[in-house]
Amino acid sequence: MVALSGCLMAGLLPELAGAAPDTPGMEGPRRHFGQADSTAPVSLARYAEVRAQTCQPLMAPVVTLEERPAGGRLWVAQGTTVLQVRGCPPLKTPMSEVMYDAGAAAGFQDVGWRVQWQWPAPRVETVRGRVTATGR
């Protein structure tokens, strides 16, 4: 379970949780998402939204892949997660998750996607990152 405060549950990177981030342009710096090997796919980011004033989970944000890695496989999975937002009971919430499988790829793999948020007003966040693939 992820504990959050504030009025909006936004993007979740495995090590980060908080309010909606600013929207950088595709020319901005890349986040390093860590290392991926050939043993199992890794989660690069998870996204979910909750309207905290009414404790209402919203539909999972729409994630569109913009930059696919030269090696390995990048995809978006749909699922649910349980979120704890201040003032609300634990909420089972739809989520979109960006996944990467290195396969035989080795070296830096650049990736990018766009996240379409619904609340409090529609907006788009652009994410650029890099994964270090260790391959087989």
C-alpha positions in Angstrom: 0.0 0.0 0.0 1.2 3.5 -0.8 0.5 6.3 1.6 -0.1 9.8 0.2 -1.3 13.2 1.4 -2.7 16.0 -0.6 -5.6 16.3 -3.0 -4.4 14.3 -5.9 -2.7 10.9 -6.3 -0.4 11.2 -9.3 2.5 9.4 -10.9 4.3 6.8 -9.0 7.8 5.9 -9.7 9.0 2.9 -7.7 10.8 5.2 -5.3 8.6 8.3 -5.5 5.1 9.3 -4.6 3.4 12.7 -4.4 1.4 15.3 -6.1 1.3 15.7 -9.9 4.7 16.7 -11.3 5.4 19.6 -13.6 5.2 18.7 -17.3 8.6 18.7 -18.8 9.2 18.9 -22.6 10.7 15.9 -24.5 14.0 17.9 -24.6 14.3 17.8 -20.8 16.7 15.7 -18.8 16.3 11.9 -18.7 15.5 10.0 -15.5 17.5 6.9 -14.8 15.1 4.1 -14.1 17.8 1.7 -12.9 19.0 -1.6 -14.2 17.1 -4.4 -16.0 18.5 -7.9 -16.7 17.2 -10.8 -18.7 15.7 -12.6 -15.7 12.4 -10.8 -15.4 10.5 -7.6 -16.6 10.8 -4.5 -14.4 8.3 -1.8 -13.6 9.5 1.6 -14.6 6.5 3.7 -13.5 3.0 3.3 -12.1 0.2 5.8 -12.5 -3.1 6.1 -10.7 -5.5 9.0 -9.8 -7.8 9.6 -6.8 -10.1 12.5 -6.2 -9.2 13.0 -2.6 -12.1 15.3 -1.6 -14.6 12.5 -2.4 -12.2 9.5 -2.0 -13.1 8.5 -5.5 -10.7 6.4 -7.6 -10.6 7.6 -11.2 -9.9 5.6 -14.4 -6.2 4.8 -14.9 -4.3 7.5 -16.6 -3.8 6.8 -20.4 -0.1 6.1 -21.1 1.2 6.3 -24.6 4.6 5.1 -25.5 6.6 7.7 -27.4 10.1 6.4 -27.5 10.8 2.6 -27.6 14.2 1.2 -26.6 16.6 0.0 -29.3 16.8 -3.3 -27.4 14.4 -5.1 -25.2 10.6 -4.6 -25.0 8.6 -1.7 -23.5 4.8 -2.0 -22.9 2.0 -0.6 -20.8 0.1 -3.0 -18.5 -3.3 -2.3 -16.8 -4.1 -3.4 -13.3 -5.2 -2.2 -9.9 -3.3 -1.0 -6.8 -4.4 -0.1 -3.2 -3.7 3.5 -2.3 -4.0 5.2 1.1 -5.0 8.9 0.7 -5.3 11.0 3.8 -8.9 11.1 5.0 -9.9 8.1 2.9 -10.1 4.3 3.6 -7.7 2.2 1.5 -8.8 2.6 -2.1 -8.6 -0.1 -4.8 -7.6 2.0 -7.8 -7.1 1.3 -11.5 -3.5 1.9 -12.6 -1.3 2.0 -15.7 2.2 0.5 -15.4 5.1 1.0 -17.8 7.1 -2.3 -18.0 10.4 -3.1 -19.6 12.0 -6.5 -20.4 15.7 -6.3 -21.4 15.8 -9.7 -23.1 19.2 -9.9 -24.8 19.7 -6.1 -24.9 22.7 -4.6 -23.3 23.7 -1.0 -22.6 21.7 2.2 -22.1 18.2 2.0 -23.5 16.3 5.3 -23.9 12.6 5.3 -23.3 9.8 7.8 -23.3 6.0 8.1 -22.8 3.2 10.5 -22.2 0.7 10.3 -19.4 -2.8 11.8 -19.8 -4.1 13.0 -16.4 -7.9 13.6 -15.9 -8.1 15.7 -12.7 -8.4 18.5 -11.6 -8.1 19.4 -15.3 -6.9 17.3 -18.3 -3.2 17.6 -18.9 -0.3 15.7 -20.3 3.0 14.8 -18.6 6.0 13.8 -20.8 8.5 11.3 -19.3 11.9 10.5 -20.7 14.2 8.0 -19.2 17.0 5.6 -19.5 17.3 2.0 -18.4 20.6 0.1 -18.1 20.1 -3.3 -19.7 22.5 -6.1 -18.8 21.2 -8.6 -21.3 21.8 -12.3 -21.4 
